[in-house]
Amino acid sequence: MKRESGTSKPLASSPLRRGRSTRRNFLLGAGGATLALPYLRSLDVRAGGSAPVKRLVVVVQPQGFIMDEWRPIGTGSDFTLSPILAPLEPHADRVVVVSGLDNVVTDLNFGAGGHNSALKCLLTGMPLSANLGPDGALLPQDQHVPGDQSYDVFAGGPSIDQVIAERLAAPVPYQSLEFAVGTDSYLNAQQVFVRGPDEPLGTMNDPRAAFDRLFAGFDPGDPSPLQRLRSARSSVLDRVGGSYESLSARLGAEDRRVLEAHTSKIRELEQRFAGGGDFGAGCAIPSVSVPGDYDPHNSDFDDVGAMAQIDLMVMALACDMTRVASLQFTNGQNNRFPWLGLTIPDPSWPGYNAVEWPDWHGMFHISPDPARDHPEPRAAMVAAMRWYAEKFAYLLQRMAETPDGDGSLLDSSLVVWVSEFGDGAAHWAWDLPVVLAGNLGGALQTGRHLQFPGRVNNPATGYTNNDLLVSILQLFGYGDESFGYPDVCRGALPGLV
C-alpha cells in the first residue's frame, strides 16, 4: 500500500466470543488467528473432490433510495435495470434484484429512532435487546427497558454474517472482516453487525489501518511476497495446532479421536499452503493509496475510502484470510458527494437553512414528494444513489476478475447489498431494496428480478426481510426455516432458493 503523510489510528482485532472451552468454542492463536474445534465438514480444502469454498460478502448502505428510480422494470429474467441500478448492467446476468420485502421487526422496538432501529434489525431479524425478556420473548410495551435505545442498545441476536461465519468454521485467520466507509461518532446507533445479543463488532474505517492489520510485514520488494504470505498462514495454523495438542490431554477417548482427525486436516492445510498450487491463485499484496489528508471521519473522502476498502476486502478474500467480509457505508446523515460535482450543504455551515437548502439527510425528508416539488434535490439524490451502485459494480468486477479455483471469487461467493429503508423520507422499512450477486458455487440462479408481496399490506401472504435471511442460510446449504424473531418468518423466499 502506498503510504503518504498522515497518521492513522491502530485498530485492534475483533475478538471472538469468549466462554468455556468446549468442542464448539474457538481457539485464538497468535496473531489473532482463529480456528474452530472439530466441525470436520467445514474443512473444505479444494482437494480430493471435496466441496468448493463458499464465501459471503455483505454491503450495507444507509438511508434507502427513491424506489421508483431504483426498482427495475419487468420481473423474472425479462427485466430492465433502473436509472439508479444502471451501473450494474455489465453484471446483469450475475445479479438477482429482490423487491417488496418488509422489515416488520422494526415495529417491535420501542424507544429507538427510525434509522438505528431499522439498521440494527436489518441483518439480525431481531428486536433490540431492551425489548426482550430473559427468555427471548417480546416484552409488552409498558415493560420494556426505559430510556433511549438508539445508541448503547443492540440487537437481541446475531447478524446473518456472523451466523454463517461460525457455521462455516473455516480454517482461516479471521472468522470475519468488517470494513467501513464514512464513519462518525454515531456508529453505535448505526451498528449493523453483531456477534450475538448486545455484542457489537468493530469495523475498520481507515484503509491504512486495515492494510496494516492484514498485510503489514509483507515487503512489496520481496521477490516472493505471496510465498511469505502463505508461509505466515502456515505458521498460524501450526501455532493453533499446538493449542489442540495441549487440549487433547483433557479430553475423553472419543473426543480425542475426533481432535486427532481434525489436527491431521490442519497439517494437510499447512502442506498445501507451503507447496503453493492453485489455492489462492488470485492472492497478491494489494496496491491501494489514499491522499495525505485522508480523513476517514469525513464523508468528503468516501469515494477514495470505498475504492481502497473494496480492494483490500477482495484481496483478503482472495488470500483466504476470511470467508465472510462486509462493507458498511456508515454515514447517512451529512454526506456531500463533492467528487460528483454536487452542491450539498453541511449543517455546520454558517447560515445553513434546512428548508431553503437541505442537507443529504434533509433531502430525504422533503415533503411530500421530492419528485413533484423539488426536482433539483431529486436529481442530486439519484446521482448519489447511482454512485453507490457504481461502487457495488466495482466490487463485482474486482471479484469477477480475481481467480479462485476453477473460476473467480464471484463464482464462489454470495454478495448481498441492502439498505435499511425503502422510502427513506418516512423512515419506512418496507419495500426494501435488495441486490444479490454471485453464484455461490451454483446455488443461486442469477439474471432475475424477483418481486414479492410485503407483509405490511399482505399480513397472511406477504414476506419479510427475515425470510430473505432464511433464504441466505438455505443458499449456503443449511436447512433453517426461520431466522431472527420467529413470529415474522414464513420461510425461504419462493423461487430464490
Secondary structure by P-SEA (a helix, b strand, c coil): cccccbbbbbbcccccccccccccbbbbccccccccccccccccccccccccbbbbbbbbbcccccccccccccccccccccccccccccccccbbbbcccccccccccccccaaaaaaaaccccccccccccccccccccccccccccccccccccccaaaaaaaaacccccccbbbbbccccccccccccccccccbbbbbbccaaaaaaacccccccccccaaaaaaaaaaaaaaaaaaaaaaacccccaaaaaaaaaaaaaaaaaaaaaaaccccccccccbbbbbccccccccccaaaaaaaaaaaaaaaaaaaccccccccccccccccccccccccccccccccccccccccaaaaaacccccccccaaaaaaaaaaaaaaaaaaaaaaaaaaacccccccccccbbbbbbbcccccccccccbbbbbbbccccccccccbbbbbbcccccccccccaaaaaaaaaaaaccccccccccccccccccccc
